[in-house]
């Protein structure tokens, strides 16, 4: 059944934490950039950079939210694939680490200090190819870290080449990694918006709700037509799609008014308030980018913080910090 309704630097990091403070209604947050080709430094050889921005999300007495940014630091990396690296596309606390995922090299970095430390290397598809996994989203279910990609088949000239971006990696606390083919699961989500092949969805924001035992998908892009790089920039989506653990009982809702330029690149449930989400949205049009933060109550279908401009960098991962 488908229901549709509207709706050193390290020292400086810890010193600045004191300025943010702790409160039930004040949350420390971090966001991370994926600057694509701009990640490569022109002033230093074999070096790539991502920017880590920290701030505070405050819940007001009337239930709305406000946000303030504290400081931003560069994180440098020296590993690449085809001269690309440090294109960090997701951020999550797990197993005592703050992991950021490079969607070019397949490396998951622990960024708790100013020097990102590689912790996992994810290979594409079933894990049996010498190519990196394009990590785009991460969430925790039953103490296991799930890491996913775009959720669509890879095509060239309109022809399907492979389904490597439809795999999901399950990382266990002992370091074991399993590779699951989610093609059928993604197709269930895509069917809800009539976007199965040759149409598509681009998934960069997926999360598991322990309260409702449901998967939540917020596609960045939705299209009933085939992929076109130029047209894709204006196929932003405002839909949330959720299913239970068996990928049944599907529900669709909308997040405010659709802006075709904007799409969700990451979200997290707000600690202690599992009916509320903080969303990170991005725009990429004609080579220019910008990022926005917002908060919604997805159960009551309320916008608690309208899309608020962060800056002109492209942020693709958000997380609550201890």
BALOBA-1460 file (C-alpha; in Angstrom, 3 decimals):
// residues 322
<rec num="1" residu="x" x="0.000" y="0.000" z="0.000"/>
<rec num="2" residu="x" x="1.268" y="3.481" z="-0.884"/>
<rec num="3" residu="x" x="0.098" y="6.504" z="1.086"/>
<rec num="4" residu="x" x="0.746" y="9.995" z="-0.287"/>
<rec num="5" residu="x" x="0.432" y="13.190" z="1.743"/>
<rec num="6" residu="x" x="1.992" y="16.682" z="1.650"/>
<rec num="7" residu="x" x="3.988" y="17.755" z="3.954"/>
<rec num="8" residu="x" x="47.714" y="23.055" z="16.289"/>
<rec num="9" residu="x" x="44.332" y="22.763" z="14.805"/>
<rec num="10" residu="x" x="43.405" y="19.832" z="17.056"/>
<rec num="11" residu="x" x="43.884" y="21.962" z="20.151"/>
<rec num="12" residu="x" x="41.815" y="24.712" z="18.604"/>
<rec num="13" residu="x" x="39.001" y="22.239" z="17.893"/>
<rec num="14" residu="x" x="38.630" y="21.266" z="21.528"/>
<rec num="15" residu="x" x="39.131" y="24.781" z="22.860"/>
<rec num="16" residu="x" x="36.314" y="26.036" z="20.636"/>
<rec num="17" residu="x" x="34.003" y="23.284" z="21.888"/>
<rec num="18" residu="x" x="33.866" y="25.173" z="25.191"/>
<rec num="19" residu="x" x="32.281" y="28.115" z="23.377"/>
<rec num="20" residu="x" x="29.427" y="25.950" z="22.114"/>
<rec num="21" residu="x" x="28.300" y="24.530" z="25.436"/>
<rec num="22" residu="x" x="25.879" y="21.729" z="26.257"/>
<rec num="23" residu="x" x="22.124" y="21.886" z="26.609"/>
<rec num="24" residu="x" x="19.145" y="19.640" z="25.989"/>
<rec num="25" residu="x" x="18.019" y="22.248" z="23.460"/>
<rec num="26" residu="x" x="21.426" y="23.097" z="22.013"/>
<rec num="27" residu="x" x="23.185" y="20.646" z="19.737"/>
<rec num="28" residu="x" x="26.729" y="20.708" z="18.440"/>
<rec num="29" residu="x" x="26.804" y="19.877" z="14.737"/>
<rec num="30" residu="x" x="29.459" y="19.328" z="12.107"/>
<rec num="31" residu="x" x="29.286" y="19.473" z="8.321"/>
<rec num="32" residu="x" x="31.819" y="18.372" z="5.714"/>
<rec num="33" residu="x" x="32.491" y="19.424" z="2.111"/>
<rec num="34" residu="x" x="32.726" y="17.573" z="-1.170"/>
<rec num="35" residu="x" x="34.326" y="20.120" z="-3.490"/>
<rec num="36" residu="x" x="34.736" y="17.715" z="-6.424"/>
<rec num="37" residu="x" x="37.593" y="18.882" z="-8.683"/>
<rec num="38" residu="x" x="38.168" y="21.910" z="-6.461"/>
<rec num="39" residu="x" x="39.327" y="19.557" z="-3.691"/>
<rec num="40" residu="x" x="42.776" y="19.390" z="-5.273"/>
<rec num="41" residu="x" x="45.172" y="22.005" z="-3.908"/>
<rec num="42" residu="x" x="46.962" y="24.054" z="-6.538"/>
<rec num="43" residu="x" x="49.578" y="25.278" z="-4.071"/>
<rec num="44" residu="x" x="50.798" y="21.894" z="-2.827"/>
<rec num="45" residu="x" x="51.533" y="18.714" z="-4.774"/>
<rec num="46" residu="x" x="49.627" y="15.488" z="-4.150"/>
<rec num="47" residu="x" x="47.328" y="17.121" z="-1.606"/>
<rec num="48" residu="x" x="43.545" y="17.347" z="-1.480"/>
<rec num="49" residu="x" x="41.335" y="19.243" z="0.961"/>
<rec num="50" residu="x" x="37.889" y="19.111" z="2.531"/>
<rec num="51" residu="x" x="36.465" y="21.732" z="4.892"/>
<rec num="52" residu="x" x="34.972" y="20.776" z="8.247"/>
<rec num="53" residu="x" x="32.564" y="23.362" z="9.648"/>
<rec num="54" residu="x" x="31.216" y="23.255" z="13.201"/>
<rec num="55" residu="x" x="28.367" y="25.101" z="14.841"/>
<rec num="56" residu="x" x="25.349" y="24.937" z="17.083"/>
<rec num="57" residu="x" x="21.735" y="24.107" z="16.324"/>
<rec num="58" residu="x" x="19.445" y="25.651" z="18.934"/>
<rec num="59" residu="x" x="15.836" y="24.726" z="19.623"/>
<rec num="60" residu="x" x="13.777" y="27.760" z="20.582"/>
<rec num="61" residu="x" x="10.979" y="27.793" z="23.161"/>
<rec num="62" residu="x" x="8.332" y="27.748" z="20.423"/>
<rec num="63" residu="x" x="9.804" y="24.606" z="18.849"/>
<rec num="64" residu="x" x="11.516" y="26.342" z="15.939"/>
<rec num="65" residu="x" x="15.279" y="26.213" z="15.400"/>
<rec num="66" residu="x" x="18.129" y="28.608" z="14.738"/>
<rec num="67" residu="x" x="21.719" y="27.916" z="13.739"/>
<rec num="68" residu="x" x="25.078" y="29.588" z="14.354"/>
<rec num="69" residu="x" x="28.422" y="28.598" z="12.874"/>
<rec num="70" residu="x" x="31.540" y="28.613" z="15.026"/>
<rec num="71" residu="x" x="34.614" y="27.836" z="12.937"/>
<rec num="72" residu="x" x="35.788" y="25.947" z="9.863"/>
<rec num="73" residu="x" x="39.052" y="24.085" z="9.387"/>
<rec num="74" residu="x" x="40.715" y="22.470" z="6.362"/>
<rec num="75" residu="x" x="41.341" y="18.722" z="6.438"/>
<rec num="76" residu="x" x="44.170" y="17.581" z="4.174"/>
<rec num="77" residu="x" x="44.489" y="14.172" z="2.551"/>
<rec num="78" residu="x" x="47.178" y="12.574" z="0.396"/>
<rec num="79" residu="x" x="45.397" y="9.558" z="-1.115"/>
<rec num="80" residu="x" x="43.631" y="9.748" z="-4.459"/>
<rec num="81" residu="x" x="42.087" y="7.834" z="-7.339"/>
<rec num="82" residu="x" x="42.617" y="9.246" z="-10.830"/>
<rec num="83" residu="x" x="43.915" y="12.457" z="-9.243"/>
<rec num="84" residu="x" x="40.747" y="12.938" z="-7.142"/>
<rec num="85" residu="x" x="40.462" y="12.767" z="-3.375"/>
<rec num="86" residu="x" x="39.025" y="14.167" z="-0.131"/>
<rec num="87" residu="x" x="35.582" y="14.533" z="-1.712"/>
<rec num="88" residu="x" x="33.835" y="13.775" z="1.563"/>
<rec num="89" residu="x" x="30.169" y="12.975" z="1.078"/>
<rec num="90" residu="x" x="28.868" y="11.799" z="4.458"/>
<rec num="91" residu="x" x="29.604" y="12.172" z="8.167"/>
<rec num="92" residu="x" x="28.600" y="9.843" z="11.005"/>
<rec num="93" residu="x" x="29.550" y="8.922" z="14.574"/>
<rec num="94" residu="x" x="30.189" y="5.207" z="14.886"/>
<rec num="95" residu="x" x="32.211" y="2.894" z="17.120"/>
<rec num="96" residu="x" x="34.034" y="5.764" z="18.836"/>
<rec num="97" residu="x" x="34.996" y="7.436" z="15.571"/>
<rec num="98" residu="x" x="33.714" y="10.362" z="13.526"/>
<rec num="99" residu="x" x="33.774" y="8.897" z="10.038"/>
<rec num="100" residu="x" x="33.786" y="10.887" z="6.800"/>
<rec num="101" residu="x" x="33.467" y="9.035" z="3.500"/>
<rec num="102" residu="x" x="35.397" y="9.937" z="0.358"/>
<rec num="103" residu="x" x="33.193" y="9.153" z="-2.628"/>
<rec num="104" residu="x" x="36.198" y="9.094" z="-4.987"/>
<rec num="105" residu="x" x="38.661" y="6.803" z="-3.208"/>
<rec num="106" residu="x" x="36.279" y="4.653" z="-1.158"/>
<rec num="107" residu="x" x="38.175" y="5.570" z="2.011"/>
<rec num="108" residu="x" x="36.393" y="6.210" z="5.304"/>
<rec num="109" residu="x" x="38.421" y="8.655" z="7.396"/>
<rec num="110" residu="x" x="38.268" y="9.238" z="11.140"/>
<rec num="111" residu="x" x="38.347" y="13.041" z="11.438"/>
<rec num="112" residu="x" x="38.375" y="13.474" z="15.219"/>
<rec num="113" residu="x" x="41.727" y="15.280" z="14.905"/>
<rec num="114" residu="x" x="43.178" y="17.671" z="12.343"/>
<rec num="115" residu="x" x="44.820" y="14.761" z="10.480"/>
<rec num="116" residu="x" x="42.211" y="12.491" z="8.832"/>
<rec num="117" residu="x" x="43.094" y="8.850" z="9.452"/>
<rec num="118" residu="x" x="41.993" y="6.162" z="6.949"/>
<rec num="119" residu="x" x="39.989" y="3.456" z="8.733"/>
<rec num="120" residu="x" x="38.177" y="1.517" z="6.006"/>
<rec num="121" residu="x" x="38.603" y="1.036" z="2.277"/>
<rec num="122" residu="x" x="35.396" y="0.184" z="0.437"/>
<rec num="123" residu="x" x="35.494" y="-1.346" z="-3.038"/>
<rec num="124" residu="x" x="32.641" y="-1.076" z="-5.478"/>
<rec num="125" residu="x" x="29.861" y="-3.526" z="-6.282"/>
<rec num="126" residu="x" x="30.139" y="-6.884" z="-4.546"/>
<rec num="127" residu="x" x="33.600" y="-5.909" z="-3.325"/>
<rec num="128" residu="x" x="35.392" y="-7.981" z="-5.961"/>
<rec num="129" residu="x" x="36.468" y="-5.206" z="-8.318"/>
<rec num="130" residu="x" x="39.668" y="-3.103" z="-8.138"/>
<rec num="131" residu="x" x="37.718" y="0.147" z="-7.998"/>
<rec num="132" residu="x" x="36.571" y="2.321" z="-5.123"/>
<rec num="133" residu="x" x="32.999" y="2.475" z="-3.833"/>
<rec num="134" residu="x" x="31.148" y="5.746" z="-4.345"/>
<rec num="135" residu="x" x="29.938" y="6.248" z="-0.761"/>
<rec num="136" residu="x" x="27.050" y="8.724" z="-0.505"/>
<rec num="137" residu="x" x="25.083" y="7.934" z="2.668"/>
<rec num="138" residu="x" x="25.545" y="6.166" z="5.995"/>
<rec num="139" residu="x" x="23.296" y="5.144" z="8.866"/>
<rec num="140" residu="x" x="23.284" y="2.757" z="11.824"/>
<rec num="141" residu="x" x="20.859" y="-0.148" z="12.241"/>
<rec num="142" residu="x" x="21.158" y="-2.790" z="14.967"/>
<rec num="143" residu="x" x="24.707" y="-1.669" z="15.816"/>
<rec num="144" residu="x" x="25.838" y="-2.176" z="12.203"/>
<rec num="145" residu="x" x="27.005" y="0.681" z="9.986"/>
<rec num="146" residu="x" x="25.294" y="0.741" z="6.580"/>
<rec num="147" residu="x" x="27.022" y="2.693" z="3.799"/>
<rec num="148" residu="x" x="25.267" y="3.211" z="0.475"/>
<rec num="149" residu="x" x="25.786" y="4.794" z="-2.905"/>
<rec num="150" residu="x" x="23.585" y="6.554" z="-5.472"/>
<rec num="151" residu="x" x="21.091" y="3.693" z="-5.772"/>
<rec num="152" residu="x" x="20.903" y="3.685" z="-9.568"/>
<rec num="153" residu="x" x="22.430" y="1.674" z="-12.376"/>
<rec num="154" residu="x" x="25.518" y="3.105" z="-14.081"/>
<rec num="155" residu="x" x="24.814" y="3.953" z="-17.721"/>
<rec num="156" residu="x" x="26.813" y="5.037" z="-20.754"/>
<rec num="157" residu="x" x="25.069" y="6.395" z="-23.846"/>
<rec num="158" residu="x" x="21.752" y="5.287" z="-22.390"/>
<rec num="159" residu="x" x="22.845" y="1.666" z="-21.903"/>
<rec num="160" residu="x" x="23.197" y="-0.051" z="-18.526"/>
<rec num="161" residu="x" x="26.819" y="-0.909" z="-17.739"/>
<rec num="162" residu="x" x="26.526" y="-2.247" z="-14.180"/>
<rec num="163" residu="x" x="24.644" y="-2.031" z="-10.881"/>
<rec num="164" residu="x" x="27.655" y="-1.322" z="-8.661"/>
<rec num="165" residu="x" x="26.056" y="1.828" z="-7.200"/>
<rec num="166" residu="x" x="23.141" y="-0.294" z="-5.975"/>
<rec num="167" residu="x" x="25.249" y="-2.178" z="-3.428"/>
<rec num="168" residu="x" x="25.273" y="-1.367" z="0.277"/>
<rec num="169" residu="x" x="28.215" y="-2.041" z="2.581"/>
<rec num="170" residu="x" x="27.582" y="-3.364" z="6.095"/>
<rec num="171" residu="x" x="30.479" y="-2.638" z="8.446"/>
<rec num="172" residu="x" x="30.602" y="-4.510" z="11.746"/>
<rec num="173" residu="x" x="32.455" y="-3.406" z="14.860"/>
<rec num="174" residu="x" x="35.022" y="-6.185" z="14.435"/>
<rec num="175" residu="x" x="35.984" y="-4.682" z="11.061"/>
<rec num="176" residu="x" x="34.175" y="-7.227" z="8.917"/>
<rec num="177" residu="x" x="32.521" y="-5.811" z="5.788"/>
<rec num="178" residu="x" x="29.603" y="-7.411" z="3.948"/>
<rec num="179" residu="x" x="28.342" y="-6.400" z="0.518"/>
<rec num="180" residu="x" x="24.576" y="-6.483" z="-0.125"/>
<rec num="181" residu="x" x="22.869" y="-6.008" z="-3.472"/>
<rec num="182" residu="x" x="20.039" y="-3.530" z="-2.873"/>
<rec num="183" residu="x" x="18.910" y="-3.247" z="-6.499"/>
<rec num="184" residu="x" x="15.454" y="-4.646" z="-5.740"/>
<rec num="185" residu="x" x="15.116" y="-2.475" z="-2.628"/>
<rec num="186" residu="x" x="16.059" y="0.691" z="-4.498"/>
<rec num="187" residu="x" x="13.597" y="-0.211" z="-7.257"/>
<rec num="188" residu="x" x="10.788" y="-0.360" z="-4.697"/>
<rec num="189" residu="x" x="11.653" y="3.188" z="-3.632"/>
<rec num="190" residu="x" x="11.976" y="4.345" z="-7.238"/>
<rec num="191" residu="x" x="8.652" y="2.825" z="-8.257"/>
<rec num="192" residu="x" x="6.916" y="5.097" z="-5.743"/>
<rec num="193" residu="x" x="7.903" y="8.116" z="-7.875"/>
<rec num="194" residu="x" x="7.576" y="6.369" z="-11.250"/>
<rec num="195" residu="x" x="11.332" y="6.679" z="-11.692"/>
<rec num="196" residu="x" x="12.505" y="3.160" z="-12.431"/>
<rec num="197" residu="x" x="14.873" y="2.787" z="-15.361"/>
<rec num="198" residu="x" x="15.220" y="4.667" z="-17.670"/>
<rec num="199" residu="x" x="14.137" y="7.148" z="-14.978"/>
<rec num="200" residu="x" x="16.147" y="7.414" z="-11.772"/>
<rec num="201" residu="x" x="16.563" y="8.673" z="-8.261"/>
<rec num="202" residu="x" x="19.863" y="9.906" z="-6.817"/>
<rec num="203" residu="x" x="20.189" y="8.793" z="-3.192"/>
<rec num="204" residu="x" x="22.527" y="10.719" z="-0.891"/>
<rec num="205" residu="x" x="20.390" y="10.852" z="2.260"/>
<rec num="206" residu="x" x="19.155" y="7.592" z="3.782"/>
<rec num="207" residu="x" x="18.558" y="6.850" z="7.455"/>
<rec num="208" residu="x" x="17.155" y="4.156" z="9.722"/>
<rec num="209" residu="x" x="14.692" y="5.162" z="12.457"/>
<rec num="210" residu="x" x="14.995" y="2.920" z="15.511"/>
<rec num="211" residu="x" x="11.800" y="4.468" z="16.919"/>
<rec num="212" residu="x" x="9.612" y="3.589" z="13.949"/>
<rec num="213" residu="x" x="11.672" y="0.669" z="12.581"/>
<rec num="214" residu="x" x="11.586" y="2.257" z="9.156"/>
<rec num="215" residu="x" x="13.996" y="3.282" z="6.430"/>
<rec num="216" residu="x" x="13.780" y="6.909" z="5.313"/>
<rec num="217" residu="x" x="14.970" y="7.976" z="1.859"/>
<rec num="218" residu="x" x="15.214" y="11.634" z="0.816"/>
<rec num="219" residu="x" x="16.290" y="11.495" z="-2.851"/>
<rec num="220" residu="x" x="18.448" y="14.380" z="-3.995"/>
<rec num="221" residu="x" x="17.184" y="13.996" z="-7.552"/>
<rec num="222" residu="x" x="14.075" y="12.375" z="-9.035"/>
<rec num="223" residu="x" x="13.417" y="11.955" z="-12.750"/>
<rec num="224" residu="x" x="10.971" y="9.985" z="-14.861"/>
<rec num="225" residu="x" x="13.274" y="10.450" z="-17.864"/>
<rec num="226" residu="x" x="16.785" y="9.174" z="-18.589"/>
<rec num="227" residu="x" x="19.850" y="10.755" z="-17.017"/>
<rec num="228" residu="x" x="21.087" y="13.953" z="-18.635"/>
<rec num="229" residu="x" x="23.950" y="15.766" z="-16.915"/>
<rec num="230" residu="x" x="22.647" y="19.257" z="-17.693"/>
<rec num="231" residu="x" x="18.988" y="18.558" z="-16.955"/>
<rec num="232" residu="x" x="19.924" y="16.718" z="-13.770"/>
<rec num="233" residu="x" x="20.872" y="20.031" z="-12.142"/>
<rec num="234" residu="x" x="17.179" y="20.999" z="-12.117"/>
<rec num="235" residu="x" x="15.708" y="17.693" z="-10.967"/>
<rec num="236" residu="x" x="15.891" y="18.366" z="-7.242"/>
<rec num="237" residu="x" x="13.321" y="16.600" z="-5.081"/>
<rec num="238" residu="x" x="11.372" y="17.492" z="-1.939"/>
<rec num="239" residu="x" x="10.056" y="13.986" z="-1.236"/>
<rec num="240" residu="x" x="10.590" y="11.684" z="1.731"/>
<rec num="241" residu="x" x="9.945" y="7.989" z="1.098"/>
<rec num="242" residu="x" x="9.796" y="5.509" z="3.969"/>
<rec num="243" residu="x" x="9.360" y="1.740" z="4.244"/>
<rec num="244" residu="x" x="9.460" y="-0.815" z="7.026"/>
<rec num="245" residu="x" x="12.345" y="-3.240" z="7.529"/>
<rec num="246" residu="x" x="10.903" y="-5.570" z="4.866"/>
<rec num="247" residu="x" x="10.603" y="-2.687" z="2.398"/>
<rec num="248" residu="x" x="6.824" y="-2.830" z="2.622"/>
<rec num="249" residu="x" x="4.157" y="-0.354" z="3.831"/>
<rec num="250" residu="x" x="5.566" y="2.474" z="1.727"/>
<rec num="251" residu="x" x="4.713" y="6.112" z="2.484"/>
<rec num="252" residu="x" x="5.532" y="9.293" z="0.543"/>
<rec num="253" residu="x" x="5.467" y="12.841" z="1.822"/>
<rec num="254" residu="x" x="6.739" y="16.222" z="0.663"/>
<rec num="255" residu="x" x="8.995" y="18.736" z="2.414"/>
<rec num="256" residu="x" x="7.540" y="22.174" z="1.755"/>
<rec num="257" residu="x" x="7.677" y="23.657" z="-1.733"/>
<rec num="258" residu="x" x="9.915" y="21.969" z="-4.287"/>
<rec num="259" residu="x" x="12.887" y="23.984" z="-5.531"/>
<rec num="260" residu="x" x="14.179" y="22.184" z="-8.653"/>
<rec num="261" residu="x" x="17.730" y="23.395" z="-7.958"/>
<rec num="262" residu="x" x="17.902" y="22.016" z="-4.396"/>
<rec num="263" residu="x" x="18.328" y="18.449" z="-3.247"/>
<rec num="264" residu="x" x="19.055" y="16.771" z="0.086"/>
<rec num="265" residu="x" x="22.641" y="15.547" z="0.461"/>
<rec num="266" residu="x" x="22.428" y="14.328" z="4.081"/>
<rec num="267" residu="x" x="20.120" y="14.226" z="7.086"/>
<rec num="268" residu="x" x="20.134" y="13.076" z="10.677"/>
<rec num="269" residu="x" x="17.418" y="12.489" z="13.267"/>
<rec num="270" residu="x" x="17.725" y="14.991" z="16.097"/>
<rec num="271" residu="x" x="18.937" y="13.320" z="19.336"/>
<rec num="272" residu="x" x="16.105" y="12.919" z="21.830"/>
<rec num="273" residu="x" x="13.591" y="14.131" z="19.232"/>
<rec num="274" residu="x" x="13.232" y="11.252" z="16.751"/>
<rec num="275" residu="x" x="10.277" y="12.910" z="14.978"/>
<rec num="276" residu="x" x="12.550" y="15.743" z="13.851"/>
<rec num="277" residu="x" x="15.280" y="15.786" z="11.198"/>
<rec num="278" residu="x" x="18.023" y="18.224" z="10.316"/>
<rec num="279" residu="x" x="18.601" y="18.354" z="6.561"/>
<rec num="280" residu="x" x="21.558" y="19.469" z="4.498"/>
<rec num="281" residu="x" x="20.631" y="20.619" z="0.986"/>
<rec num="282" residu="x" x="22.854" y="21.600" z="-1.913"/>
<rec num="283" residu="x" x="22.605" y="23.424" z="-5.208"/>
<rec num="284" residu="x" x="24.907" y="22.763" z="-8.178"/>
<rec num="285" residu="x" x="23.935" y="24.752" z="-11.265"/>
<rec num="286" residu="x" x="26.222" y="25.927" z="-14.071"/>
<rec num="287" residu="x" x="29.338" y="25.194" z="-12.052"/>
<rec num="288" residu="x" x="28.219" y="27.189" z="-9.017"/>
<rec num="289" residu="x" x="27.214" y="25.655" z="-5.698"/>
<rec num="290" residu="x" x="25.669" y="26.600" z="-2.366"/>
<rec num="291" residu="x" x="24.482" y="24.746" z="0.727"/>
<rec num="292" residu="x" x="21.536" y="25.125" z="3.087"/>
<rec num="293" residu="x" x="20.441" y="23.730" z="6.439"/>
<rec num="294" residu="x" x="16.842" y="23.152" z="7.559"/>
<rec num="295" residu="x" x="14.878" y="21.306" z="10.254"/>
<rec num="296" residu="x" x="11.529" y="19.548" z="9.902"/>
<rec num="297" residu="x" x="9.105" y="17.542" z="11.999"/>
<rec num="298" residu="x" x="8.320" y="14.870" z="9.437"/>
<rec num="299" residu="x" x="5.538" y="13.296" z="11.517"/>
<rec num="300" residu="x" x="3.565" y="16.523" z="11.966"/>
<rec num="301" residu="x" x="4.683" y="17.813" z="8.556"/>
<rec num="302" residu="x" x="6.075" y="21.073" z="9.963"/>
<rec num="303" residu="x" x="9.064" y="23.132" z="8.889"/>
<rec num="304" residu="x" x="10.913" y="24.181" z="12.049"/>
<rec num="305" residu="x" x="13.826" y="25.918" z="10.318"/>
<rec num="306" residu="x" x="13.377" y="27.032" z="6.687"/>
<rec num="307" residu="x" x="16.229" y="26.480" z="4.261"/>
<rec num="308" residu="x" x="19.009" y="28.695" z="5.607"/>
<rec num="309" residu="x" x="22.067" y="29.503" z="3.512"/>
<rec num="310" residu="x" x="25.378" y="28.266" z="4.924"/>
<rec num="311" residu="x" x="27.771" y="29.498" z="2.221"/>
<rec num="312" residu="x" x="28.858" y="28.808" z="-1.356"/>
<rec num="313" residu="x" x="30.726" y="25.588" z="-0.575"/>
<rec num="314" residu="x" x="29.104" y="22.211" z="-1.301"/>
<rec num="315" residu="x" x="28.537" y="20.381" z="1.986"/>
<rec num="316" residu="x" x="27.429" y="16.769" z="1.731"/>
<rec num="317" residu="x" x="27.599" y="15.353" z="5.259"/>
<rec num="318" residu="x" x="26.085" y="16.427" z="8.577"/>
<rec num="319" residu="x" x="26.292" y="14.904" z="12.059"/>
<rec num="320" residu="x" x="25.605" y="15.697" z="15.702"/>
<rec num="321" residu="x" x="28.766" y="15.888" z="17.792"/>
<rec num="322" residu="x" x="29.427" y="14.762" z="21.347"/>
